[in-house]
Amino acid sequence: MLSPVIAENLDRAEDCWVQALRRLGPPEGSARYAAPSGCQGWSNRELVNHLIGGGLRYAMLLDQDPPAEVEATRDRDHLGEDPLEAFWTHERRFRRLAADVDLTVPVSHRIGELPGTQLVRMRILELALHAADLSVGTGDRWPVDDALAEFMATDLAALIVELGDTGGYAPPRTDAPAASAADRVLLLSGRAVTRRA
């Protein structure tokens, strides 16, 4: 079951991602999907596909699906005709499971066995930080709110460091000042400081 604090920040992270995704627009006929994202080596399309597929994979993990079946989803196209609808389809299932299952039970994530509570925290980071990456790719401001940024900078900072490159994070950056909680999170996760909404 989700604690109220985690549920509230997951709501905020989902909203952050949705704002960034809406600015990208529909995929059909859009050159913006082929443009590079702020996630090195990934186009905006690849980034969005990864994030939407991540909702499916996290739901499968909470449902204790076999690891091979979870990993088999990585090569699929998850965008469909409406990426926003595809996102919510998987995210709502993930949220239902997160509210119903025992989150102390370990799940078989590809980085190792970890409790469901950590998986939910990782999803908050994934949603918010990939919203930053997508915002770089579209040239827009990162739509993170102050409360979510502060939560990530305080409650999730140790998790970012713990996950490190195993979790897909570049080494923390020390070459720029951190004027805000949002800046601290970006630098801690190896990202450049970006404009905020």
Secondary structure, 3 states (H helix, E strand, C coil): CCCHHHHHHHHHHHHHHHHHHHHHCCCCCCHHHCCECCCCCCEHHHHHHHHHHHHHHHHHHHCCCCHHHHHHHHHCCCCCCCHHHHHHHHHHHHHHHHHHCCCCCEEEECCEEEEHHHHHHHHHHHHHHHHHHHHHHHCCCECCCHHHHHHHHHCCHHHHHHHHHHHCCCCCCCCCCCCCHHHHHHHHCCCCCCCEC
